[in-house]
Amino acid sequence: MSSPKQIEANRANSLLSTGPTSSAGKAKVAHNAVKTGLTGRTVLLPSDDVAAYQAHVERVFRHRRLH
């Protein structure tokens, strides 16, 4: 159980922890879940090759239809 002093300190500290505020910072952290695999929203990172990914997906679906 947290003491009243700890709770007060946590509340004061949380006011300083607001996350990224700039557009660049928000864009960078938007991919955090992708790196850890916790979300399926973003399939590709900005540095990934879209054409190569699409070709891979087509091969997978073509293979599944054959088997």
N, CA, C and O atoms as CSV, one atom per row, in Angstrom:
chain,resi,resn,atom,element,x,y,z
A,1,MET,N,N,0.846,-1.173,0.000
A,1,MET,CA,C,0.000,0.000,0.000
A,1,MET,C,C,0.891,1.234,0.000
A,1,MET,O,O,1.865,1.309,0.748
A,2,SER,N,N,0.553,2.186,-0.832
A,2,SER,CA,C,1.312,3.430,-0.905
A,2,SER,C,C,0.927,4.357,0.238
A,2,SER,O,O,-0.230,4.428,0.652
A,3,SER,N,N,1.929,5.057,0.728
A,3,SER,CA,C,1.670,6.029,1.796
A,3,SER,C,C,1.090,7.299,1.179
A,3,SER,O,O,1.239,7.527,-0.022
A,4,PRO,N,N,0.439,8.118,1.979
A,4,PRO,CA,C,-0.095,9.382,1.449
A,4,PRO,C,C,0.995,10.246,0.810
A,4,PRO,O,O,0.741,10.941,-0.174
A,5,LYS,N,N,2.212,10.202,1.372
A,5,LYS,CA,C,3.322,10.978,0.791
A,5,LYS,C,C,3.699,10.446,-0.588
A,5,LYS,O,O,3.979,11.221,-1.503
A,6,GLN,N,N,3.705,9.114,-0.735
A,6,GLN,CA,C,4.030,8.518,-2.033
A,6,GLN,C,C,2.965,8.858,-3.071
A,6,GLN,O,O,3.279,9.171,-4.219
A,7,ILE,N,N,1.729,8.793,-2.663
A,7,ILE,CA,C,0.625,9.127,-3.575
A,7,ILE,C,C,0.737,10.576,-4.028
A,7,ILE,O,O,0.556,10.879,-5.207
A,8,GLU,N,N,1.030,11.452,-3.110
A,8,GLU,CA,C,1.183,12.876,-3.436
A,8,GLU,C,C,2.361,13.078,-4.396
A,8,GLU,O,O,2.256,13.834,-5.362
A,9,ALA,N,N,3.471,12.404,-4.129
A,9,ALA,CA,C,4.640,12.517,-4.998
A,9,ALA,C,C,4.337,11.969,-6.389
A,9,ALA,O,O,4.747,12.560,-7.388
A,10,ASN,N,N,3.627,10.852,-6.462
A,10,ASN,CA,C,3.257,10.277,-7.763
A,10,ASN,C,C,2.368,11.225,-8.560
A,10,ASN,O,O,2.543,11.387,-9.768
A,11,ARG,N,N,1.433,11.837,-7.889
A,11,ARG,CA,C,0.536,12.778,-8.577
A,11,ARG,C,C,1.304,13.988,-9.101
A,11,ARG,O,O,1.069,14.444,-10.220
A,12,ALA,N,N,2.218,14.502,-8.288
A,12,ALA,CA,C,3.025,15.654,-8.713
A,12,ALA,C,C,3.917,15.267,-9.895
A,12,ALA,O,O,4.077,16.047,-10.835
A,13,ASN,N,N,4.494,14.072,-9.848
A,13,ASN,CA,C,5.367,13.612,-10.923
A,13,ASN,C,C,4.584,13.379,-12.216
A,13,ASN,O,O,5.082,13.651,-13.308
A,14,SER,N,N,3.362,12.875,-12.084
A,14,SER,CA,C,2.570,12.586,-13.280
A,14,SER,C,C,2.229,13.853,-14.064
A,14,SER,O,O,2.003,13.789,-15.272
A,15,LEU,N,N,2.191,14.987,-13.398
A,15,LEU,CA,C,1.931,16.248,-14.097
A,15,LEU,C,C,3.075,16.618,-15.028
A,15,LEU,O,O,2.882,17.365,-15.987
A,16,LEU,N,N,4.266,16.098,-14.748
A,16,LEU,CA,C,5.433,16.370,-15.588
A,16,LEU,C,C,5.573,15.358,-16.719
A,16,LEU,O,O,6.315,15.598,-17.671
A,17,SER,N,N,4.877,14.240,-16.628
A,17,SER,CA,C,4.991,13.154,-17.604
A,17,SER,C,C,3.844,13.231,-18.597
A,17,SER,O,O,2.878,12.473,-18.500
A,18,THR,N,N,3.948,14.137,-19.543
A,18,THR,CA,C,2.850,14.349,-20.483
A,18,THR,C,C,3.076,13.693,-21.841
A,18,THR,O,O,2.208,13.768,-22.712
A,19,GLY,N,N,4.231,13.050,-22.036
A,19,GLY,CA,C,4.519,12.429,-23.320
A,19,GLY,C,C,5.021,13.448,-24.315
A,19,GLY,O,O,5.238,14.611,-23.972
A,20,PRO,N,N,5.207,13.010,-25.553
A,20,PRO,CA,C,5.738,13.921,-26.572
A,20,PRO,C,C,4.732,15.009,-26.925
A,20,PRO,O,O,3.523,14.778,-26.943
A,21,THR,N,N,5.258,16.200,-27.205
A,21,THR,CA,C,4.375,17.307,-27.569
A,21,THR,C,C,4.605,17.788,-28.995
A,21,THR,O,O,3.715,18.385,-29.599
A,22,SER,N,N,5.796,17.530,-29.538
A,22,SER,CA,C,6.070,17.971,-30.910
A,22,SER,C,C,5.535,16.944,-31.905
A,22,SER,O,O,5.325,15.783,-31.555
A,23,SER,N,N,5.319,17.372,-33.130
A,23,SER,CA,C,4.848,16.459,-34.182
A,23,SER,C,C,5.860,15.349,-34.431
A,23,SER,O,O,5.485,14.192,-34.626
A,24,ALA,N,N,7.141,15.700,-34.425
A,24,ALA,CA,C,8.184,14.689,-34.655
A,24,ALA,C,C,8.200,13.662,-33.527
A,24,ALA,O,O,8.343,12.466,-33.779
A,25,GLY,N,N,8.055,14.120,-32.297
A,25,GLY,CA,C,8.028,13.205,-31.160
A,25,GLY,C,C,6.829,12.281,-31.192
A,25,GLY,O,O,6.952,11.092,-30.901
A,26,LYS,N,N,5.675,12.811,-31.542
A,26,LYS,CA,C,4.461,11.995,-31.630
A,26,LYS,C,C,4.584,10.964,-32.745
A,26,LYS,O,O,4.155,9.821,-32.586
A,27,ALA,N,N,5.171,11.366,-33.879
A,27,ALA,CA,C,5.348,10.432,-34.994
A,27,ALA,C,C,6.293,9.295,-34.604
A,27,ALA,O,O,6.082,8.144,-34.986
A,28,LYS,N,N,7.326,9.625,-33.847
A,28,LYS,CA,C,8.297,8.609,-33.444
A,28,LYS,C,C,7.673,7.587,-32.496
A,28,LYS,O,O,7.864,6.386,-32.686
A,29,VAL,N,N,6.942,8.029,-31.495
A,29,VAL,CA,C,6.377,7.094,-30.521
A,29,VAL,C,C,5.159,6.347,-31.065
A,29,VAL,O,O,4.727,5.359,-30.473
A,30,ALA,N,N,4.607,6.806,-32.178
A,30,ALA,CA,C,3.465,6.117,-32.768
A,30,ALA,C,C,3.831,4.705,-33.206
A,30,ALA,O,O,2.949,3.864,-33.379
A,31,HIS,N,N,5.123,4.435,-33.386
A,31,HIS,CA,C,5.577,3.114,-33.832
A,31,HIS,C,C,6.082,2.246,-32.688
A,31,HIS,O,O,6.584,1.150,-32.938
A,32,ASN,N,N,5.969,2.689,-31.458
A,32,ASN,CA,C,6.450,1.890,-30.327
A,32,ASN,C,C,5.758,0.538,-30.249
A,32,ASN,O,O,6.426,-0.478,-30.058
A,33,ALA,N,N,4.455,0.498,-30.390
A,33,ALA,CA,C,3.733,-0.764,-30.299
A,33,ALA,C,C,4.073,-1.679,-31.464
A,33,ALA,O,O,4.059,-2.900,-31.313
A,34,VAL,N,N,4.375,-1.112,-32.615
A,34,VAL,CA,C,4.743,-1.924,-33.773
A,34,VAL,C,C,6.034,-2.684,-33.479
A,34,VAL,O,O,6.168,-3.856,-33.829
A,35,LYS,N,N,6.977,-2.007,-32.834
A,35,LYS,CA,C,8.262,-2.634,-32.522
A,35,LYS,C,C,8.098,-3.815,-31.579
A,35,LYS,O,O,8.862,-4.778,-31.653
A,36,THR,N,N,7.118,-3.751,-30.701
A,36,THR,CA,C,6.931,-4.822,-29.732
A,36,THR,C,C,5.829,-5.786,-30.143
A,36,THR,O,O,5.590,-6.777,-29.452
A,37,GLY,N,N,5.155,-5.515,-31.252
A,37,GLY,CA,C,4.119,-6.408,-31.746
A,37,GLY,C,C,2.819,-6.355,-30.962
A,37,GLY,O,O,2.069,-7.331,-30.962
A,38,LEU,N,N,2.533,-5.260,-30.304
A,38,LEU,CA,C,1.337,-5.179,-29.478
A,38,LEU,C,C,0.106,-4.683,-30.221
A,38,LEU,O,O,-0.991,-4.666,-29.662
A,39,THR,N,N,0.274,-4.287,-31.453
A,39,THR,CA,C,-0.874,-3.782,-32.195
A,39,THR,C,C,-0.796,-4.232,-33.645
A,39,THR,O,O,0.288,-4.494,-34.166
A,40,GLY,N,N,-1.936,-4.317,-34.283
A,40,GLY,CA,C,-1.957,-4.686,-35.680
A,40,GLY,C,C,-2.332,-3.525,-36.580
A,40,GLY,O,O,-2.589,-3.725,-37.766
A,41,ARG,N,N,-2.367,-2.330,-36.046
A,41,ARG,CA,C,-2.770,-1.177,-36.847
A,41,ARG,C,C,-1.788,-0.876,-37.960
A,41,ARG,O,O,-2.190,-0.720,-39.113
A,42,THR,N,N,-0.522,-0.793,-37.640
A,42,THR,CA,C,0.500,-0.449,-38.617
A,42,THR,C,C,1.240,-1.704,-39.014
A,42,THR,O,O,1.853,-2.362,-38.173
A,43,VAL,N,N,1.188,-2.041,-40.291
A,43,VAL,CA,C,1.850,-3.249,-40.768
A,43,VAL,C,C,3.287,-2.944,-41.146
A,43,VAL,O,O,4.185,-3.738,-40.865
A,44,LEU,N,N,3.511,-1.817,-41.771
A,44,LEU,CA,C,4.841,-1.457,-42.255
A,44,LEU,C,C,5.372,-0.224,-41.546
A,44,LEU,O,O,4.628,0.701,-41.221
A,45,LEU,N,N,6.664,-0.233,-41.318
A,45,LEU,CA,C,7.332,0.955,-40.820
A,45,LEU,C,C,7.633,1.863,-42.009
A,45,LEU,O,O,7.657,1.388,-43.145
A,46,PRO,N,N,7.861,3.136,-41.783
A,46,PRO,CA,C,8.138,4.039,-42.902
A,46,PRO,C,C,9.342,3.611,-43.737
A,46,PRO,O,O,9.414,3.934,-44.923
A,47,SER,N,N,10.272,2.898,-43.143
A,47,SER,CA,C,11.475,2.477,-43.880
A,47,SER,C,C,11.278,1.163,-44.639
A,47,SER,O,O,12.181,0.747,-45.365
A,48,ASP,N,N,10.135,0.500,-44.497
A,48,ASP,CA,C,9.893,-0.781,-45.161
A,48,ASP,C,C,9.542,-0.593,-46.642
A,48,ASP,O,O,9.060,0.461,-47.055
A,49,ASP,N,N,9.795,-1.634,-47.417
A,49,ASP,CA,C,9.531,-1.634,-48.854
A,49,ASP,C,C,8.093,-2.119,-49.096
A,49,ASP,O,O,7.796,-3.300,-48.914
A,50,VAL,N,N,7.217,-1.218,-49.500
A,50,VAL,CA,C,5.802,-1.541,-49.687
A,50,VAL,C,C,5.617,-2.586,-50.782
A,50,VAL,O,O,4.837,-3.523,-50.608
A,51,ALA,N,N,6.315,-2.446,-51.900
A,51,ALA,CA,C,6.167,-3.388,-53.014
A,51,ALA,C,C,6.604,-4.791,-52.604
A,51,ALA,O,O,5.952,-5.772,-52.962
A,52,ALA,N,N,7.696,-4.894,-51.861
A,52,ALA,CA,C,8.172,-6.205,-51.406
A,52,ALA,C,C,7.161,-6.835,-50.456
A,52,ALA,O,O,6.921,-8.040,-50.519
A,53,TYR,N,N,6.574,-6.041,-49.589
A,53,TYR,CA,C,5.567,-6.560,-48.660
A,53,TYR,C,C,4.335,-7.057,-49.419
A,53,TYR,O,O,3.821,-8.137,-49.131
A,54,GLN,N,N,3.869,-6.274,-50.379
A,54,GLN,CA,C,2.688,-6.678,-51.145
A,54,GLN,C,C,2.957,-7.962,-51.924
A,54,GLN,O,O,2.084,-8.826,-52.010
A,55,ALA,N,N,4.154,-8.096,-52.492
A,55,ALA,CA,C,4.512,-9.315,-53.211
A,55,ALA,C,C,4.520,-10.510,-52.254
A,55,ALA,O,O,4.059,-11.594,-52.612
A,56,HIS,N,N,5.033,-10.318,-51.059
A,56,HIS,CA,C,5.057,-11.385,-50.057
A,56,HIS,C,C,3.634,-11.811,-49.683
A,56,HIS,O,O,3.348,-13.005,-49.605
A,57,VAL,N,N,2.749,-10.852,-49.454
A,57,VAL,CA,C,1.363,-11.161,-49.100
A,57,VAL,C,C,0.700,-11.950,-50.227
A,57,VAL,O,O,-0.012,-12.921,-49.967
A,58,GLU,N,N,0.926,-11.541,-51.470
A,58,GLU,CA,C,0.341,-12.262,-52.611
A,58,GLU,C,C,0.849,-13.693,-52.673
A,58,GLU,O,O,0.076,-14.610,-52.950
A,59,ARG,N,N,2.152,-13.899,-52.417
A,59,ARG,CA,C,2.709,-15.262,-52.411
A,59,ARG,C,C,2.070,-16.112,-51.314
A,59,ARG,O,O,1.758,-17.282,-51.535
A,60,VAL,N,N,1.880,-15.536,-50.157
A,60,VAL,CA,C,1.277,-16.281,-49.045
A,60,VAL,C,C,-0.149,-16.689,-49.397
A,60,VAL,O,O,-0.524,-17.845,-49.204
A,61,PHE,N,N,-0.940,-15.763,-49.907
A,61,PHE,CA,C,-2.320,-16.100,-50.251
A,61,PHE,C,C,-2.394,-17.092,-51.407
A,61,PHE,O,O,-3.252,-17.975,-51.415
A,62,ARG,N,N,-1.510,-16.952,-52.367
A,62,ARG,CA,C,-1.473,-17.898,-53.495
A,62,ARG,C,C,-1.135,-19.298,-52.972
A,62,ARG,O,O,-1.743,-20.280,-53.397
A,63,HIS,N,N,-0.176,-19.394,-52.060
A,63,HIS,CA,C,0.223,-20.675,-51.478
A,63,HIS,C,C,-0.932,-21.283,-50.683
A,63,HIS,O,O,-1.163,-22.490,-50.755
A,64,ARG,N,N,-1.647,-20.470,-49.938
A,64,ARG,CA,C,-2.775,-20.975,-49.120
A,64,ARG,C,C,-3.894,-21.495,-49.995
A,64,ARG,O,O,-4.550,-22.472,-49.634
A,65,ARG,N,N,-4.132,-20.863,-51.145
A,65,ARG,CA,C,-5.190,-21.327,-52.049
A,65,ARG,C,C,-4.845,-22.675,-52.659
A,65,ARG,O,O,-5.736,-23.467,-52.963
A,66,LEU,N,N,-3.549,-22.941,-52.841
A,66,LEU,CA,C,-3.118,-24.193,-53.457
A,66,LEU,C,C,-3.129,-25.358,-52.477
A,66,LEU,O,O,-3.177,-26.516,-52.891
A,67,HIS,N,N,-3.086,-25.062,-51.188
A,67,HIS,CA,C,-3.000,-26.143,-50.194
A,67,HIS,C,C,-4.194,-26.225,-49.329
A,67,HIS,O,O,-4.261,-27.085,-48.450
